[in-house]
Amino acid sequence: MDLGISGRTALVLGGGGGLGSAIALGLAREGVKVAVADIDQAALDRACDAVKAAGSETLAIQWDLADLSVIEANVARIEASLGPVDILVNNTGGPPPTPASGQSSDLWAKHFQAMVLSVIALTDRVLPGMRERKWGRIITSTSSGVVSPIPNLGISNALRLSLVGWSKTLAREVGSHGITSNIILPGRIATDRIRFLDEQKAKREGRSVDAVTQESTGSIPLGRYGRPDEYADAVAFLASERAAYLTGSVIRVDGGLIASI
């Protein structure tokens, strides 16, 4: 299937991580020029090397999403190097595991700025160009916790859910301009983040990591964790011409994990 996005320009946030780097590579394989943003320079370099190996143009930007003051300069760099952003993949890192109660207001504010305000401010920066060109894709990666809250991920459950309401509202505002806005959420995808969460759960419960992983995969109808490239394929479809009539939606890539309809 020709996704119809060759030559477009994408910005992938958190592009050095497991999901982000897979998304960047998946878009590159479709001929998309990819700006990769991440705070980890080494991970950023690895992701951009993979994009180049796939034959696509790329730009590496070391970016602390909590610093809203750098948005204008960073987007201007992308526009000068690769062209205006057509596809924005909002993929932010997760906060530490915590209960919902008993967390300081400073901790809530810190992660709200990095996970929510950064996404909103960056999207607002690229939307005028998308409106002018009558084409755009806003894809925001969240978590299965927005549908079925995950124990001991109180901050993540709450803040990522706020992005769902924002994305749905945005979809109605920009649809007439040929812009779509969708949420995509991973279930248990085999990344370093999931490994870390499994290790933390094993430590809290005095069990082995293997036992926790086996229990987790046992709750997934497909019987395994997903692969990052499988998640990236879903993102690439949402970014494509083939998904032009798909907006305001929440797409689950979870192997059937979430039990609710």
C-alpha positions in Angstrom: 0.0 0.0 0.0 1.3 3.4 -1.0 0.8 5.6 2.1 1.2 8.7 0.0 3.6 10.6 2.3 6.9 10.4 0.6 8.6 13.8 0.7 6.6 15.0 3.7 8.4 16.2 6.8 7.8 14.8 10.3 8.9 15.7 13.8 9.1 12.8 16.2 9.4 13.8 19.9 11.2 11.3 22.1 12.7 9.9 19.0 15.7 8.3 20.6 13.6 5.9 22.8 12.2 2.5 22.0 8.9 3.7 20.5 10.1 7.0 19.2 13.1 5.5 17.3 10.8 2.9 15.8 8.4 5.5 14.7 11.1 7.6 13.1 12.4 4.6 11.2 9.0 3.6 10.1 8.3 7.0 8.7 11.7 7.1 7.0 10.9 3.9 5.2 7.9 5.6 3.7 10.1 8.3 2.3 9.4 10.9 5.0 12.1 13.4 6.0 12.4 13.0 9.8 13.5 15.5 12.5 14.3 13.5 15.6 14.1 15.2 19.0 15.4 13.7 22.2 17.2 14.8 25.4 19.6 11.9 25.1 22.2 12.7 22.5 23.6 9.2 22.2 20.1 7.7 21.6 19.4 10.6 19.2 22.5 9.8 17.2 21.5 6.1 17.0 18.0 6.9 15.8 19.2 9.3 13.1 21.8 6.8 11.9 19.0 4.3 11.4 16.9 6.9 9.5 19.9 7.7 7.2 20.4 4.0 6.6 16.8 3.8 5.4 17.6 6.4 2.8 15.8 9.4 4.3 16.9 12.9 5.3 17.1 13.6 9.0 17.9 16.2 11.5 18.9 15.5 15.1 17.8 18.0 17.8 18.7 17.6 21.4 15.6 18.8 23.1 14.4 19.1 26.6 10.6 19.2 26.2 10.2 20.9 29.6 11.9 24.0 28.2 9.2 25.8 26.3 11.5 28.6 25.4 13.3 26.6 22.7 10.3 25.6 20.7 10.5 28.5 18.2 14.2 28.1 17.6 14.0 24.3 17.2 11.1 24.4 14.8 12.8 27.1 12.8 15.8 24.8 12.4 13.6 22.0 11.1 11.9 24.3 8.6 15.2 25.6 7.3 16.7 22.1 7.0 13.9 19.8 6.0 10.9 22.0 5.4 7.7 22.8 7.3 6.4 20.1 9.7 3.6 18.1 8.1 3.5 15.3 10.6 3.9 15.9 14.3 4.3 12.8 16.5 3.9 13.9 20.2 5.7 11.2 22.1 6.9 12.2 25.5 8.7 10.2 28.2 6.8 8.9 31.2 7.0 10.1 34.8 8.3 7.8 37.5 5.9 5.2 39.0 4.0 6.8 41.9 0.6 6.5 43.6 -1.9 9.2 42.7 -2.0 10.5 46.2 0.7 12.1 48.3 2.8 13.6 45.4 4.0 17.2 45.7 2.5 20.0 43.6 6.0 20.6 42.3 6.3 17.1 40.9 2.8 17.4 39.3 3.8 20.8 37.8 7.1 19.5 36.5 5.6 16.6 34.6 2.6 18.6 33.4 5.0 21.1 31.7 7.1 18.3 30.1 4.2 16.0 29.1 1.3 18.3 28.4 2.2 22.0 28.0 5.1 21.1 25.7 2.8 19.1 23.4 0.2 21.9 23.3 2.7 24.7 22.7 4.6 22.8 20.0 1.4 21.8 18.2 0.2 25.5 18.3 3.5 26.4 16.7 3.2 24.1 13.7 -0.6 24.4 13.1 -0.6 27.7 11.2 1.6 26.2 8.5 -0.6 23.1 8.3 -3.7 25.2 7.9 -2.0 27.2 5.2 -1.1 24.0 3.3 -4.4 22.4 4.0 -2.7 19.2 5.2 -1.4 18.0 8.5 -1.2 15.1 11.0 -1.1 15.5 14.7 -0.5 12.1 16.4 -0.2 11.9 20.1 1.2 8.8 21.8 -0.2 8.2 25.3 -0.7 5.0 27.3 -3.2 2.2 27.8 -3.6 3.9 31.2 -5.9 6.5 29.7 -8.5 3.8 29.1 -7.7 1.5 32.0 -5.6 3.3 34.7 -2.5 1.4 35.6 -1.8 0.9 39.3 1.1 3.0 40.7 1.2 5.2 37.6 -0.9 7.9 39.0 0.8 10.9 37.4 1.0 9.2 34.0 -2.7 8.1 34.1 -3.9 11.6 34.9 -1.6 13.7 32.7 -1.9 11.5 29.6 -5.6 11.5 29.9 -5.7 15.3 29.7 -4.1 15.0 26.2 -7.0 12.8 25.1 -9.5 15.5 25.8 -7.2 18.1 24.1 -6.7 16.0 21.0 -10.4 15.2 20.6 -11.3 18.9 20.9 -8.5 19.9 18.5 -9.8 17.4 15.9 -13.1 19.4 15.5 -11.2 22.7 15.3 -8.8 21.7 12.5 -10.6 19.1 10.5 -11.9 21.6 7.9 -8.3 22.5 7.1 -7.3 18.9 6.1 -5.6 18.3 9.4 -6.3 15.2 11.5 -5.7 14.8 15.3 -5.5 11.3 16.8 -4.4 9.6 19.9 -2.5 6.3 19.7 -1.8 4.3 22.8 0.5 1.4 23.3 -0.2 -1.6 25.5 2.7 -3.6 26.6 5.3 -2.9 23.9 8.8 -4.4 24.4 10.8 -1.3 25.2 13.2 -0.3 27.9 10.4 1.6 29.6 8.3 -1.5 29.9 11.3 -3.5 31.2 11.9 -0.8 33.8 8.2 -0.9 34.9 8.4 -4.7 35.2 11.5 -4.4 37.2 9.9 -1.9 39.6 6.9 -4.1 40.1 9.0 -7.1 40.8 11.0 -5.1 43.4 7.8 -3.9 45.1 6.2 -7.3 45.2 9.4 -9.3 46.0 9.1 -11.4 42.8 11.4 -12.1 39.9 11.1 -10.0 36.7 10.4 -13.1 34.7 7.4 -13.9 36.9 6.1 -10.4 36.5 6.6 -10.6 32.7 4.9 -14.0 32.4 1.9 -12.7 34.4 1.7 -9.7 32.2 1.9 -11.6 28.9 -0.7 -14.0 30.3 -3.2 -11.1 30.4 -2.7 -10.3 26.7 -4.8 -12.3 24.2 -2.0 -12.5 21.7 0.2 -13.9 24.4 3.2 -11.6 24.0 4.5 -8.1 24.2 4.2 -6.0 21.1 7.2 -5.1 18.9 8.1 -1.4 18.6 7.9 -1.7 14.8 4.3 -2.9 15.0 3.5 0.2 16.9 5.4 2.3 14.4 3.4 0.8 11.5 0.2 2.0 13.1 1.6 5.5 13.5 2.7 5.5 9.9 -0.8 4.6 8.8 -2.3 7.4 10.9 0.2 9.8 9.2 -0.8 8.7 5.7 -3.1 9.8 3.0 -5.0 6.5 3.5 -6.1 7.7 7.0 -7.4 11.1 5.8 -10.9 10.4 7.1 -9.7 9.1 10.5 -9.6 11.9 13.2 -10.6 12.5 16.8 -10.0 8.8 17.5 -8.1 6.8 20.1 -6.3 3.9 18.5 -5.2 1.0 20.7 -2.1 -1.0 19.8 -2.3 -3.5 22.7 -2.6 -7.0 21.4 -6.1 -7.0 22.9 -4.9 -6.2 26.5 -7.6 -3.6 27.3 -10.7 -5.6 28.2 -13.2 -2.8 27.8 -15.1 -2.0 24.5 
